[in-house]
Structure formats: C-alpha cells, structure tokens
Amino acid sequence: MEGPAEVTDLLYTEIESDLRASVREVLDDKAPWTDVLAGTEKDEPYDAALWTAVAARLGCAGLPVPEDLGGAGAGWRETAVVMEELGRAVAPVPFLTSSVLATAALLAAGERELLGPLAAGDRIAVLAVPFGTAPGADPGSDPDAPTVSGARSPARSRASRRLAADVFLVPAAGGLYAVDADPDGRHVRRTAVTSLDMTRRLADVAFTGAPARLVAQGPDAVRAALLTGAALLASEQLGIAERCLDDTVAYVKTRYQFGRQIGSYQALKHRLADLWTSITQARAAARYAASCAAAGDADLPVAAAVAQAHCSAVAVKAAEECVQMHGGIGFTWEHPAHLYLKRAKADSIALGSPDRHRAALAVLADLPPA
C-alpha cells in the first residue's frame, strides 16, 4: 500500500521572512504610495531606480534562476514572497513580466544567453502575449496573427519613447522567438493602450520583418510561463488584499462618527472578519500554487486555477471594501485606495479571468460540462 501523500508546508521559512523584510524595507523607502501616485503622471514606463534596487541590489530578479546560470538559485516560493510585497506597494516595476513570465519561459526553454542578464536585472524581457492570455492557450498557433500585446509606457513624442523591455519573447508558429527592442520603430511598432492600472502600463506591439532568434521549439515554453505566471500572480493579489485590509482596519480604529469609533459598529466588524477569513484562504491557495511551481508538481495546473479563481475575487473585494470603509476620502485621488482597486481589477483579467480558470478547473477535475 502507498503511504499518505506528503503535505505541502505552506508556512513561510525563516529565509522567506527575511527576504520579505528586506523587500518591504526597500519599498517603504523608495515606493511610498505618494511616489507611486506621482509616477502615474510621468512618461517613464516604470520606476527605474526602484527596479534597480529590487532586481539588482536585492537580487530578486534572479531568485528562480539557478546559480550556474547567473541567478540566486532560490525558487518560485521566494519569488512569490517578492510578488506579495510588490502587490502591497502596487510597485511600478516589470517584475511579473520579466522576472516571472519571461524568466519562466526561458527556464523551460533552457535558454542560457538571456537568463544571466535578466537575473542580474541588467535587461528586461516581456513575453509578448495578450494581457488576458490564460494558461493552456497557445498564442503562437495562429501564423497569420499580425500583432501581439506587450507591456510598456508611451512617452509624448516619438523621439523620447522608452520601452519597458529590451527583449520581446514572441510566440509564433513553430516556437518562441527573441526579438530585440527597436527604439526607431522600424521593425517593432508600439501603440499605446489605455490601462486601468496606471502602475502597469500596456501597449499593442506589432512586428514587421523584425530580426528574431528561435529560443524554443513548440509551445511548451510559453505554456510553462503562463502557468507559472498565473500561479505567482495569486501572490501579488494576496499582497494587495492584505494591504487593503491592514489600511482599512487602521482607519476604522481612528475614525469617529457621532462620537463613536466606526470600527466599533458590528456591521463593519462582520465585514472585516469575513474579509480576513477570505484572505486567509487566499494565502493558502497562493502559497500552495507557488509551492507547486517551485517543486514542479504535477498538481500545478489545478493549484494555479484554484488560486486564480479565488485570489482574483478576494483582491477585488478587499479593494472595494477599502474604498467603501474609508468613506468620502476613499473615493478621492489623494488616497491610495484607487491604486489598489485598479491593480486588483486589472489583475483579475490578467492571465485569464476567474471564470476562465473555473472552467479550466472543471476540465481538470473531470466535471461534466454545464
């Protein structure tokens, strides 16, 4: 008889806790919400100084990359901790796109040339797929598709445009190709797309005769990247939800109406207690998905679908409650609640909507169709 299945340890290790403390210290110093909000008015696609601090100085960009390829030799669990903290701060850095999606694709492809610079934070790569592409999709299956979507920020003039990527990883018929960014726009044309989340900007990217290098045959590298990305995106959503709950609890303890602390009203207590319970469940789902990604567990497709289906809704609910319970100030531009809500709403469609993940989960669990 087979013994009982090994139970995944979802608790944070001492190393992960230390990593969290280091990342949070940097974000508190270099990315307070006032600076994040001010950055939404600028043309830069991301906060370059913050990216250097997180990716290069702390070495977070190379966490999942083996040491012999220039990385830290950690794993996706540690990377997920960084995602939590970046979610808490709604940090405007290309960590999801470069250090998770692109890195996962290159790791699956066994590509060594690009991994080192990405792990060092010297270069930024983007997996050029539509923002809502879910795991299991094959963006490169249509050879006639003229454009794909990537992440960048447009500047006001053609001459001053800055990409949020040095390299595009483009799924096309036959495999995954690396295309260097083209600042002149001759081969790689970027068209700005209005993004709800102003801290993670988007664009349509079209390639016309762009020189490309094949880095992976077939769709496996893209599928691995999308699956890993969906699993770790849940940790970012967890971080958003936790920040919203913390800020809301702190506010209702200090806000008084009719001579009474509003946090003492039973209705608000119940709403916050329900939210805490949902976030606790989300933490378990996100941690399990990250653990499966780190271990290469065969249960990863199920874990990622469960995490996205649950964590997406929890992050949005937490952000909505944050806005509501802050009253009038929560609806203003001068309060960070709208930054959390916009990131949560945008994340809820990134890499597949909750409905898409629930449908995928039904197939994985062999449930009959509706």
C-alpha positions as CSV (number, residue, x, y, z in Angstrom):
1,M,0.0,0.0,0.0
2,E,1.1,3.5,-0.7
3,G,1.8,5.7,2.3
4,P,-0.1,9.0,2.8
5,A,0.7,11.8,0.4
6,E,3.3,14.3,1.7
7,V,1.6,17.5,2.9
8,T,3.0,20.7,1.5
9,D,4.3,23.1,4.1
10,L,2.6,26.4,3.5
11,L,4.3,28.3,6.3
12,Y,6.9,30.9,5.5
13,T,10.5,29.8,6.1
14,E,13.0,32.0,8.0
15,I,14.7,32.8,4.7
16,E,11.4,33.8,3.2
17,S,10.6,36.0,6.2
18,D,14.0,37.7,6.0
19,L,13.5,38.3,2.3
20,R,10.1,39.8,2.9
21,A,11.5,42.2,5.5
22,S,14.3,43.3,3.1
23,V,11.9,43.9,0.2
24,R,9.4,45.7,2.4
25,E,12.1,48.0,3.8
26,V,13.2,49.0,0.2
27,L,9.6,49.5,-0.9
28,D,8.7,51.6,2.2
29,D,11.7,53.8,1.4
30,K,11.6,54.1,-2.3
31,A,7.9,53.4,-3.2
32,P,5.6,55.0,-0.7
33,W,2.1,55.4,-2.3
34,T,2.6,59.1,-2.8
35,D,5.6,58.4,-5.0
36,V,3.7,55.7,-6.9
37,L,0.8,58.0,-7.5
38,A,3.1,60.8,-8.7
39,G,4.7,58.3,-11.1
40,T,1.4,57.7,-12.9
41,E,1.7,61.3,-14.2
42,K,5.1,60.6,-15.8
43,D,6.1,59.2,-19.1
44,E,8.5,56.6,-17.8
45,P,7.2,53.0,-18.2
46,Y,8.4,52.0,-14.7
47,D,10.4,53.3,-11.8
48,A,14.0,52.7,-12.9
49,A,15.5,53.4,-9.6
50,L,13.1,51.1,-7.7
51,W,13.7,48.4,-10.3
52,T,17.5,48.6,-9.8
53,A,17.1,48.4,-6.0
54,V,14.7,45.4,-6.1
55,A,16.0,43.5,-9.1
56,A,19.8,44.1,-9.0
57,R,20.8,45.2,-5.4
58,L,18.5,42.8,-3.6
59,G,18.9,40.2,-6.4
60,C,15.2,39.5,-6.6
61,A,15.2,39.2,-10.4
62,G,17.4,36.2,-10.2
63,L,15.6,34.3,-7.4
64,P,14.3,31.4,-9.6
65,V,17.4,31.2,-11.8
66,P,20.0,28.5,-10.9
67,E,23.4,29.8,-9.7
68,D,25.2,28.3,-12.7
69,L,23.0,30.5,-15.0
70,G,23.8,33.7,-13.0
71,G,20.9,33.6,-10.6
72,A,20.4,33.3,-6.9
73,G,19.5,29.6,-7.0
74,A,16.4,30.0,-4.9
75,G,12.9,29.2,-6.3
76,W,9.4,30.3,-7.1
77,R,8.4,30.2,-3.4
78,E,10.8,33.0,-2.7
79,T,9.8,34.8,-5.8
80,A,6.2,34.6,-4.7
81,V,7.1,36.4,-1.4
82,V,8.5,39.2,-3.5
83,M,5.3,39.3,-5.6
84,E,3.3,39.7,-2.3
85,E,5.3,42.7,-1.3
86,L,5.2,44.3,-4.8
87,G,1.4,43.8,-4.7
88,R,1.2,45.5,-1.3
89,A,3.0,48.5,-2.7
90,V,1.4,48.4,-6.2
91,A,5.0,48.9,-7.2
92,P,5.6,50.1,-10.8
93,V,8.3,47.6,-11.8
94,P,8.3,45.0,-14.5
95,F,8.8,42.1,-12.1
96,L,5.8,40.0,-13.3
97,T,6.6,40.4,-16.9
98,S,10.4,39.9,-16.8
99,S,11.3,38.1,-13.6
100,V,8.3,35.7,-13.7
101,L,6.8,35.2,-17.2
102,A,9.8,35.8,-19.3
103,T,12.2,34.0,-16.9
104,A,9.9,31.0,-16.7
105,A,9.7,30.8,-20.4
106,L,13.5,30.9,-20.8
107,L,14.0,28.4,-18.0
108,A,11.6,26.0,-19.7
109,A,13.4,26.6,-23.0
110,G,16.8,26.0,-21.4
111,E,18.0,29.4,-22.8
112,R,21.2,30.4,-21.2
113,E,22.2,33.5,-23.1
114,L,19.3,35.8,-21.9
115,L,18.8,34.3,-18.4
116,G,22.0,35.8,-17.0
117,P,21.3,39.4,-17.9
118,L,17.7,39.0,-16.8
119,A,18.7,37.5,-13.5
120,A,21.1,40.4,-12.9
121,G,18.4,43.0,-13.6
122,D,20.5,44.3,-16.4
123,R,17.9,43.5,-19.1
124,I,14.2,43.3,-19.1
125,A,12.2,40.9,-21.2
126,V,8.5,40.7,-22.0
127,L,6.5,37.6,-23.1
128,A,4.6,39.2,-25.9
129,V,1.1,37.8,-25.5
130,P,-2.3,39.4,-24.9
131,F,-2.7,40.6,-21.3
132,G,-5.6,38.2,-20.6
133,T,-3.9,35.1,-22.1
134,A,-4.7,32.2,-19.8
135,P,-2.6,29.0,-19.2
136,G,-3.4,26.4,-21.8
137,A,-3.8,28.9,-24.6
138,D,-1.4,28.8,-27.5
139,P,-0.8,32.4,-28.7
140,G,1.7,31.2,-31.3
141,S,-0.7,28.8,-33.0
142,D,-2.1,31.4,-35.5
143,P,0.7,32.2,-38.0
144,D,-1.4,35.0,-39.6
145,A,-1.8,37.0,-36.3
146,P,-0.1,40.3,-37.1
147,T,0.3,41.7,-33.6
148,V,0.7,40.6,-30.0
149,S,0.5,42.6,-26.8
150,G,3.3,43.7,-24.5
151,A,3.9,46.0,-21.6
152,R,5.4,49.4,-21.9
153,S,4.6,53.0,-21.4
154,P,4.4,55.5,-24.3
155,A,6.1,58.9,-24.0
156,R,4.6,62.0,-25.6
157,S,7.0,62.1,-28.6
158,R,8.4,59.5,-30.8
159,A,12.0,60.6,-30.1
160,S,11.7,60.1,-26.4
161,R,9.9,56.8,-26.3
162,R,11.2,54.3,-23.8
163,L,10.3,50.7,-23.7
164,A,9.7,48.7,-20.6
165,A,11.6,45.8,-22.3
166,D,14.9,45.2,-24.0
167,V,13.8,41.9,-25.4
168,F,10.4,40.6,-26.6
169,L,9.7,36.9,-26.4
170,V,7.3,36.3,-29.2
171,P,5.3,33.1,-29.6
172,A,4.9,32.3,-33.3
173,A,4.3,29.2,-35.5
174,G,7.0,26.7,-34.6
175,G,8.1,28.1,-31.3
176,L,9.3,31.0,-29.2
177,Y,11.5,33.8,-30.7
178,A,13.6,36.5,-29.1
179,V,13.3,39.9,-30.7
180,D,15.4,42.9,-29.6
181,A,13.5,46.1,-28.9
182,D,13.6,48.6,-31.8
183,P,13.7,52.2,-30.5
184,D,13.3,53.6,-34.0
185,G,10.1,51.6,-34.6
186,R,11.2,50.3,-38.0
187,H,10.6,46.6,-37.1
188,V,8.8,46.8,-33.8
189,R,5.9,49.2,-33.5
190,R,4.3,50.1,-30.2
191,T,0.8,51.6,-29.9
192,A,-0.3,52.8,-26.5
193,V,-3.3,51.2,-24.9
194,T,-5.2,52.9,-22.0
195,S,-4.7,50.8,-19.0
196,L,-7.0,50.8,-15.9
197,D,-3.9,50.1,-13.7
198,M,-1.7,53.1,-14.2
199,T,1.2,51.4,-12.4
200,R,1.3,48.6,-15.0
201,R,1.0,50.1,-18.5
202,L,0.2,48.3,-21.7
203,A,0.7,48.6,-25.4
204,D,-0.1,46.7,-28.6
205,V,3.2,45.6,-30.2
206,A,3.4,44.8,-33.9
207,F,6.4,43.2,-35.6
208,T,7.2,43.8,-39.2
209,G,10.2,41.9,-40.6
210,A,11.9,42.1,-37.1
211,P,15.1,40.0,-36.8
212,A,14.4,37.1,-34.4
213,R,16.2,34.2,-32.9
214,L,14.5,30.9,-32.1
215,V,14.9,30.1,-28.3
216,A,12.4,27.3,-28.0
217,Q,10.7,24.8,-30.3
218,G,7.0,24.2,-29.9
219,P,4.5,25.7,-27.4
220,D,5.9,24.2,-24.1
221,A,7.9,27.1,-23.0
222,V,5.0,29.5,-23.4
223,R,2.6,27.2,-21.6
224,A,5.1,26.8,-18.7
225,A,5.4,30.6,-18.5
226,L,1.7,31.2,-18.5
227,L,1.1,28.5,-15.9
228,T,3.9,29.8,-13.6
229,G,2.8,33.4,-14.1
230,A,-0.8,32.6,-13.1
231,A,0.3,30.7,-10.0
232,L,2.5,33.6,-8.9
233,L,0.1,36.3,-9.8
234,A,-2.1,35.0,-7.0
235,S,0.7,36.1,-4.5
236,E,0.5,39.6,-5.9
237,Q,-3.3,39.6,-5.4
238,L,-2.8,38.3,-1.9
239,G,-0.4,41.2,-1.2
240,I,-3.0,43.7,-2.5
241,A,-5.7,42.2,-0.3
242,E,-3.6,42.2,2.8
243,R,-2.6,45.8,2.3
244,C,-6.2,46.8,1.8
245,L,-7.3,45.0,5.0
246,D,-4.4,46.5,7.0
247,D,-5.2,50.0,5.9
248,T,-8.9,49.6,6.5
249,V,-8.5,48.2,10.0
250,A,-6.1,51.0,10.9
251,Y,-8.6,53.6,9.6
252,V,-11.7,52.3,11.3
253,K,-9.8,52.3,14.6
254,T,-9.1,56.1,14.3
255,R,-12.2,57.4,12.5
256,Y,-15.0,58.7,14.7
257,Q,-18.6,59.4,13.7
258,F,-21.3,60.5,16.1
259,G,-18.8,60.4,18.9
260,R,-18.1,56.7,18.3
261,Q,-15.2,54.8,16.7
262,I,-16.6,53.4,13.5
263,G,-14.7,50.2,14.0
264,S,-16.9,49.5,17.0
265,Y,-20.0,49.1,14.8
266,Q,-20.9,45.5,14.5
267,A,-21.7,45.6,10.8
268,L,-18.2,46.8,9.9
269,K,-16.7,44.2,12.3
270,H,-18.5,41.4,10.5
271,R,-17.4,42.7,7.0
272,L,-13.8,42.9,8.1
273,A,-13.9,39.5,9.8
274,D,-15.4,37.9,6.6
275,L,-12.6,39.6,4.6
276,W,-9.9,38.3,6.9
277,T,-11.3,34.8,6.5
278,S,-11.2,35.1,2.7
279,I,-7.7,36.5,2.7
280,T,-6.5,33.6,5.0
281,Q,-8.0,31.2,2.4
282,A,-6.3,33.1,-0.4
283,R,-3.0,32.9,1.4
284,A,-3.3,29.1,1.5
285,A,-4.2,28.9,-2.2
286,A,-1.5,31.2,-3.3
287,R,1.2,29.5,-1.2
288,Y,0.2,26.1,-2.5
289,A,0.3,27.3,-6.1
290,A,3.8,28.8,-5.6
291,S,5.0,25.6,-3.8
292,C,3.8,23.5,-6.8
293,A,5.6,25.8,-9.2
294,A,8.8,25.5,-7.1
295,A,8.6,21.8,-6.9
296,G,7.5,21.2,-10.5
297,D,4.5,19.4,-9.0
298,A,2.0,17.8,-11.4
299,D,-0.8,19.4,-9.5
300,L,0.3,22.9,-10.6
301,P,-2.4,23.3,-13.3
302,V,-5.1,22.6,-10.6
303,A,-3.3,24.7,-8.0
304,A,-2.9,27.7,-10.3
305,A,-6.6,27.5,-11.4
306,V,-7.8,27.4,-7.8
307,A,-5.5,30.2,-6.8
308,Q,-6.6,32.5,-9.6
309,A,-10.3,31.7,-9.3
310,H,-10.2,32.6,-5.6
311,C,-7.5,35.2,-5.2
312,S,-8.7,37.4,-8.0
313,A,-12.1,37.8,-6.4
314,V,-10.6,38.3,-2.9
315,A,-8.3,41.1,-4.1
316,V,-11.1,43.0,-5.8
317,K,-13.4,42.5,-2.8
318,A,-10.7,43.8,-0.4
319,A,-10.0,46.8,-2.5
320,E,-13.7,47.6,-2.8
321,E,-14.2,47.3,1.0
322,C,-11.1,49.6,1.4
323,V,-12.7,52.3,-0.7
324,Q,-16.1,51.9,0.9
325,M,-15.0,51.9,4.5
326,H,-12.8,54.9,4.1
327,G,-15.9,56.9,3.2
328,G,-15.5,60.0,1.2
329,I,-11.7,60.1,1.4
330,G,-11.5,56.6,-0.1
331,F,-13.0,57.9,-3.4
332,T,-10.5,60.7,-3.9
333,W,-7.3,60.9,-6.0
334,E,-5.4,61.9,-2.9
335,H,-5.9,58.5,-1.2
336,P,-4.2,55.2,-2.4
337,A,-7.4,53.1,-2.3
338,H,-8.0,53.7,-6.0
339,L,-4.4,52.4,-6.8
340,Y,-5.2,49.1,-5.0
341,L,-8.6,48.8,-6.7
342,K,-7.2,49.4,-10.2
343,R,-4.4,46.9,-9.7
344,A,-6.8,44.3,-8.3
345,K,-9.3,44.8,-11.2
346,A,-6.5,44.6,-13.8
347,D,-5.0,41.5,-12.2
348,S,-8.4,39.9,-12.2
349,I,-8.3,39.7,-16.0
350,A,-4.5,39.2,-16.4
351,L,-3.5,35.7,-17.4
352,G,-7.2,34.6,-17.5
353,S,-10.3,35.7,-15.7
354,P,-11.7,33.9,-12.7
355,D,-14.4,32.4,-14.9
356,R,-11.8,31.1,-17.3
357,H,-9.9,29.5,-14.5
358,R,-13.0,27.9,-13.0
359,A,-13.8,26.4,-16.4
360,A,-10.3,25.1,-16.7
361,L,-10.6,23.6,-13.2
362,A,-13.8,21.8,-14.1
363,V,-12.0,20.2,-17.0
364,L,-9.0,19.3,-14.9
365,A,-11.3,17.7,-12.3
366,D,-13.3,15.8,-15.0
367,L,-16.5,17.6,-14.1
368,P,-19.3,17.3,-16.7
369,P,-19.9,20.5,-18.8
370,A,-22.6,22.9,-17.8
